[in-house]
Amino acid sequence: MGRSLALIILAVAVGFIIYQLVKFFVSINSSSGQRRRDVEDLKFRMAELVKELVPMNKAELELLSVNQSGVTTTRGLNSVKTGAFTSVYHEPLVAYAYKRYNYPAENSILLVSTASDDYIYMSDGQTTQVFLNNSELGIIDADGNLYDPRTKQQLARIEADQVLSSHPVKIGEKEVGEIVNLRLNESPNPRAYQFLEPMDEREEKIFKALTFLSLVEESV
């Protein structure tokens, strides 16, 4: 009886220690300082890809495809995938580095770069903070709605339904275009976008913020 009780106490003690270690690891992993260091690490990992990017004007944006080049995956405590989406003419236009954490499993960081802009996505599985060139652009919820981080006003929406062959994107009340659903794509060299309405500079940045996230998430 005494030996059994001692074993139970020991098991509880070991379990508590393991719990505290995991909790400590999670708190470090999710801290803002660690996230900043992780962003810098992702920038370093994709630096060579960024050097090769062709400047993306409106014409190049229309030529963006879902094909990729330079894809690498690093396995370890937390997995990291890097790569670049190319135009239909195989020119690299958009580079990315995606890190998924083991603890908590739903947390991730994504860095997406064009030749002129950096989009950073920090996700906890339910909401995703989006930063454009280090300024917070908005918050994306699990339903694909993008909200202003200050006023909480809805700015845009991407239809995330996985049974659709493409995801319509609305900015305000205007449907500006669609992005192909990579999981249902069967074309060997499809364009990523179909545009329906012209966009100004601000609308184009919002469109990219929603669709770049979709491109990467559906390919990792």
Secondary structure, DSSP 8 states (H G I E B T S, - for coil): -HHHHHHHHHHHHHHHHHHHHHHHHHHHHHSHHHHHHHHHHHHHHTHHHHHT-----HHHHHHEEEEEEEEEEE-SSSEEEEEEEEETTS-EEEEEEEEE-SSSTT-EEEEEE-SS-EEEEEE-SSEEEEEETTEEEEEEETTSEEE-TTT--EEEEE---TTSSEEEEEETTEEEEEEE-TTT---SS-BSEEE-S---HHHHHHHHHHHHHHHHHTT-
